[in-house]
Amino acid sequence: MKKIKNIFLAIGSLLLVSSCSDALDIVQPGEIYREDAFKTVSDLRKYLDGDVYTRVNNNEEIAFSSIFTDEVGIGPSNGGQDKELHRYQLNANSDEPTTLWSTHYTVINRANRLLEFANLVVVTTPTDIAAKNSILAEARALRAYSYIQLVSYFSVDPSNPNALGVILSTTPDRYDLVIDRPRVSNQIIYDLIESDFQFAQTNLASSATSYLRVTQRFIAAARARMYLYRKDYVKAKQFATLAIGTSTLSTATTYNAMWGDTSQGECIFAANRPTAGTWSNIASTWYFNQTTATGGAFLDMGRNLFNLYNQFPTDVRRMNWIDATAQINPNYATDINYVSNDVLPINKYPGKGPTAPSAAQLRNDLKIFRISEMVLILAECEVASSNLTAAATLVRSIRTARGTGQPLPVYANAQAAWADILLERRKELAFEGHRYLDIKRLAALAGNQGITRDNTDDDILDQPLTLPLSDYRWTLPIPQLEIAGNVSIQQNPGY
């Protein structure tokens, strides 16, 4: 009887498999296969623009770095938003590393899909061959950028080629398969990045000049940042110089217009966030409604950062990055209601303007590479080569462009130079997603200058104002969702 039962079960299983196979073979109404969707170079361009470029952003780097370090304090409209992260509560279940990981692997996966789809598009004319290769160049450059960001945040030491990096992925993910992909060394990731950039540099169309798309300057800027993080100062200097080219630092007028998206200014590459459509709004990192003192600021500018700007009233960053509605309390340190009475609204991203729909009031393009970052990269390279006066000249060039009127700094030694560069990076690149990595990279060289918060940056006094540089949280955790679905992934120390 048992034998007969097993026979019937076997027959039933075969029928089930057969019926499933038949169902899979049915073409559903409206269904489009990739063989039909990707036939021309134009199809590849549509996918690149609509499914790869739209995924590129540094939202999470900006949010995480500003909240976790010393760029923000608790604002008057805070109802608990981001307090855990602000108090250094970071683990594998935290939203921030999960979102950052997912964001960049989504870009990588979309780029991988485009590279796979490209095999379906057969081109024969020189014009189509060049156009196809240029599309692939853009996709590979964007993939390389995402890998730079992943290694920088998730590797304990991005400058060590043998240190554990992230997952290498060069083919599209299959969501119907169990993922079994270990992390690889930084060097393996860097080899792919180098290959992607070399292909991009060789094949990118000469007409690719918009700062909202991949250009030769994008490639140079991304390589400069990567080599800086790897402590390869010779190549960092080479590519930072290429990225700057003949451009100069912006005047106050064009600098401010850049942040309002009415001018390119000194932006090398920005992720486009148009007024129309559903997009993430970068200023919603800190606000509910508008970038004003009464616009629902659940986070505002950290007091120590404001004090740095406030030293120089003519600094364009002081005049524009703190909204005019700020409630500046000179007695903030002794005011028991400092959260409500000392409100410093962040206005670096002022929105798309008063004529924009309400959904876009907190929206701006995401400035990912700028000339001033390249200038500060050059300054680091000069310090690494013991050219302290050259480094000081570069730092002063930014201060002069911003209107501070400061004299040429004189560095007694390399530590003083590193400290001053770290200081200027803190001021110039605030709310752009650099501070966390800058402290991780430079604090030890700069005399252990890490997070420096004011006591009033939290709504509860005597919260921790810093995080030891030896703390494991200077590397992000591999997200728990990745660990749960990937049997080979290895967690970072401390988590």
N, C-alpha and C positions, 0 to 999 in steps of 0.2 A: 504493500500500500504506500509506504514511504517512497519507494522507487517510482511508482506511478505519479505521485504528487510532484516529485522533482522533475519528471518529464514535462508535466503540464506547466510548471514554473519556467522551465527553460524555453518552452514554446512561447509562453506569454512574453518573456523577455525579448525574444527574437522579434515578435510582432510589435512590441513597444519600440524597439530600435528602428524597425522598418518604418513604423508610422512617423516617428520623429524625423527620420531621414526624408520621408516624403514631405513633411511639413516644411523642412528647411529648404527643399527644392522649389517650393512654391514662391513665385515672385509676387510680392504684395503690391497692391495698387499704390502708385506714387514712389515705390522704392527705387533708389538709384545706386548702382554699383560703382565702385571706384573706377572700373574700366570705362564706364560711360561718363563719369564726372570729370576725369582728367584725360583730355585728348589733345589740348593745345597749350602753348606757352601762356596764353591768356588765362586759362584755367588755373595754372600754377600760381600766377600772379594774384588771382582772386583769393586763393587759399592762403597765400603768404600774408596778404593785407588783412583778410578777414579773420584768420585763425591763428596766426603767429604774432604779428605785430600787436594785435589787440591784447595779447596775453603778457606782453613785456611791461614790467613795472617794478618800481622799488618802493611801493607803498609800505610793505611790511618792514623793510630795513629802516625807513624813516620813522615809522610808528615805534617799533621796538627800541631803536637806538635812543630816540628822544625820551621815552618813558623810563627805560631801564637805567639810563645814565643820569646826567645832570642838566638836561635841556628844559625840563618842565617841572612844574609844581602842581599841587592839587588846586583846581580852580573853584570858583564860587558856586558853580552849578553841578558839582560832582555829587553823584548819588551812589558812589562805589566803583565807578568806571576806572579800570586799570590800576586800582590800588594795590592789588597783589603783585603785579609786575613791578610797579614803582617801589615796592618794598622788597624787591629782589627774590620774590617767590617764582622760581623758574624750574620746571621739570619736564619730563617727556610728554606729559599731557597738556602742557601749556599751549594756548592757541597760536602764539607768535611763531615759535619754531616750526610748528605744523604748517602754518600758512606760508611761511617763507619757503620751506621745503617743497610744498605742493606747487606754489607759484612757479618756481624755476624748473621743476621737473615737468610741469605742464608745457612750458615753452620748449623744453628739450624734446618732449614727446611729439609736440606738434611739428617741430622742425624735422624730427626723424620721419614723421609721416610724409611730409613734403618731399624729403629726399627719396623715400620709397616710391611715392606717386610719380615722381619725375621720370622713373624708368618706363612708365607707360606712355610718356610723351616722346614720340620720335620726331626729331627735327633734322632737316637736311640743308637748309640754306644757312649761309654764314650769319645772317641777321638773327634768325631764330636760335641758332646755336649760342650766339653771344647773349641773347636775351635770357635764354634758359639758364646759362651758367651764371649770369648776374643774379637771378632769382635764388639759385642755390647758394651763391656767395652771401647774400643777405641772410638767408636762413642759417647758414653755418656760423656766421658772425654772431647772430643772436643766441644760438646754442652755446657758443664759446663764452659769451658774456654771462649767461646763466650759470655755467660751470664755475666761472671765477667767483661769483657770489656764493655759491654753495660751498666751495672749498674754503673760502675766507671765513665763513661762519661756523662750519661744521667740522673742520679739521683743527686739532689742537694746535698745530704749528704749520700754517700754510707755507712757511719758508723752508721746511724740511721736506725734500722730495720723497723720503722714505716713510714719512708719517702717514697714518691712515687718513684717506680722503673720503670721497663719497662714492656712490654707485655709478659705474660707467654704463651708459645706455646709448647705443648707436642705432637701435632698431625700435620701431613702435611697440609699445606695451600691448600685450594681449590680455584683456580683462577676464577671459575665460580660463586662464591658466594660473596655477599656483606660482607665485614669484619666489625665486630662489636666487637672489643676486647679492653677493657680498660686497662690502666696500673694498675699494682698491687703493693703492698708494697714490699720493699726490702726483707723483711723476707720471703715472699712467693717465691721470686726468689732464695734466699739463701737456702731455704729448698730443692728446686729442685736440686740446685748445690750440696748440701751435699749428697743427695740421689744418684746422678750420680757418684760422686767421690767414695762413699762407694761401689757402685756396681763395678765400675772400679777397685778399689783397690783389691776387693775380687776375681774378675773373670779374670783379665788380665793374659795372659799366661806368664810363667816364661821366655820364650824365647824372650819376647818383650824387647829388649835391645838397639835397634838402636835409636840414638838421633834424627833421622828424623821421628820418630813415637812416639806414646804414650807409655810411660814406667812408672814404679812406680816413678821414679824421676820426670817425667813430672807432675804426679798427686800431688806429694808432693810440687813441686815448685809452681804450680797453687794455691794450697791451702794456701801456705805461703803468696803469694801475696794477695789473697782474705782476709785472716785474718788480714793482715797488714792494708788493706784499711778499714776493719771493726773495727780496733783498738783493736782487740783481740790479744794482744801481746803474751800471753802464748801459744796459738795455732800457731801463726805465727812463734814463735821461734821453736816450736816442729817440724813443717813441713819444715822450712828452714834448720834445722839441718839434717833432713832426706834427703832432696834434695841434700845437699852437700855430705853427706855420707863420704867416705874416700878420696874424690877428693880434690885437692888443686888448688889454683890460678895458671894460666898458666905462664910459663916463657915467656920472650919477643918473642922468636922464635915461639913457638906454638900459642901464643896470636895473632901474626900477621898472621900466617898461617890460623888461624880460620876465619879471616875476608876475606881471599881469597878463602875460602872453600877447602883448601887442608889439613885441620886438624880439628878434632872435637874441640880440645882445651878445653876450659871450658864451652862449650855449652851444656846445658841440653836438650834443644829442639830447633830445627830449622825447619821452613817450607821449604821443599826442592824445589829448583828452578833449575832444570837441564839446562845444556847448550842447549840441543836440545829442540825443541818445542816452542810454543808460550806462553810466560809467562810475567807477569808484571816485569819490571826492576826497582829495588828500587832506583838506582842512577839517574834515569830519573826524580826523584822528584826535582833534582837541576840542571840537565844537559840536553843538547840536544844530545851530541855525546860521549864525553869521560870525565873522571874525572881529567881534567887538566885545567890550566888557560886559554888555548885557545880551550877547548873542548866544548864550548857553555854553560858556566856556567851562567845561569840566576839567580841563587842564590849561594852565597858562605858562608863561615863560618862567623858567627857574630864576630865582632872585640873583644868584651869583652871576649867571649869564647876562641878565639885564644890567647888573652893576658894571660888567666889563664894557658893554656898549655905552653906558651912561657916563663913563669917564670922558668921552669925546662927543659932545653934543652935535658936532658937525658931521659925524660919521653917518653916511647914508643908511647904514644898517640900523643905527639908533633911531633915525628919523622915520624909517619906513617899516621896519620889522616889528615894532611895537605900535599897535594901533593908537590913533589919536584919542580914543575914548579911554585909554588906560587910567586907572585910579592909582596913582603913585603915592604911596604913603611913606614919607621920610622916617617915620617912627615905627616902621613895620616890625622891627626886631622886638619891640616891647608891647606891641598891640596884641591883645589876646584874641581879637577878631581879625587877624591878619589875612585869613583866606578871603574874607568879604571886603576888607578895606584896603587891600594891596593887590589890585588886579592888573596883570600885565598881559594883555591879549596878544597872541602871536599873529603877526600879519605878513609873514613871509609869503604866504599863498593867499592873496587877497580876493580870489575868485575871478570869474570871467567878466566881471563888470556889472554895473547896475541894470543893464538891459538884458542880462542873461536870465533865463527862467529860474525860478526859485530852486529847482533841483540842481542847478549848476552854480549856485552862489558860493559853494565851498570847493569848487572844482578848478584845477589848474593843470597844465601840462607838467609832467614829472621830469625835472631836469636831472639827467643821469650823469652826463659828463659836461664839465664847464672848463673854461680856460684857467680860471683861478686855481682849480684843483691841479691842473698841469703845472702851473707856476710853483705851487707848493711842493709838488713832486720833484721838480728841479731843485728846489731849495734843499730837500732831504738828500738828494744825490750829491749836492755840493758839500754838505756836512760829512757825508760818508767818504768823500774824497779830501777831507780836511781843508776845504776852501770856505772858511767861515765868513769872510767878507762877501764873497759871491752869494752865499746863502742869505746873509743879512740884506743885501741889495734886492734880492727877489722878494723877501718878506716885506720889505719897505714898499716895493712897487704896488703891492695890494693895499697896504695902508694908505698910500698916497691916492690911489684910485678911489678909495672909499671916503676920502676927505678927512682923515684923522689928524693930518699935519704933524705926524710923529717923525723924529729924526731917524737917521740910519742907526739901527741897533749895533752895539759892539758886544760880541760874544767872547767871554774870557776863555771858554773851552767848548768842546763839542756838546757836553751836557746842557750848557746854557742855550746853545743853538737848537738842540732838539726840543727843549722846553718851550722856546719861543715859537718854533714851528707848530708844536702841539697847541699852543695858545691861539695862534692865528687860524689854524684849522678849526678850532672850536668856535671861533667867532665867524669866520667866513663860510664854513660848511655846515653850520647849525641847521637842524631840521632837514637835512639831505641824506641822512642815513650813514654818516661816517663816524660819529663820535665813539661808538662801541668798539669798532675795529681800530680806531686811532689809539685809544687807550691800550687796547690789547697789544698793539704793535710798538708803541712809542713810550709808554709810561715808564718802563724800566730805564730806557735810555735818557729820559728827561728828569731823572732824579725821583722816580716813583710817584709822579704826579698823575693820580687816577681820577676817579669821580670826586667832584667837590661840590656838594650840595649845601644850600643854606638850611638852617634848622627849620625855616618856615616853608620849605618846599613840600612838607606833608601837613595834613590837617591835625595830626597828632604829634605833639612835640617830642623830641628825643628819640625819634626813629633813626635807624642807622643812616649816616650821611655818606657812606662810601662802601666800597666792596674791595677786600684785599686783592692785590694783583695776582696772588697765588691761588685765588679761588677757582674752582673747577667751572664756575658759571661764565668764565670768559670764553668758553666754547659752548655753542648751543647743543642741546641734546638731540639725538636722533628721535624723531617723533614716535610716540607709542603706536600710532596707527601703522607706521612703516614696520615697526618691530613685530606687530601682531600679524601682518600679512607677508612677511619676508623671513623665512626660516634661517637665513644666513647672515642677516644684518648684525653688526656689532655696535653696541652702545658706547658712547663716550664716557671717560672716567668720571665718577662722582654721581652719576645719575642711576 
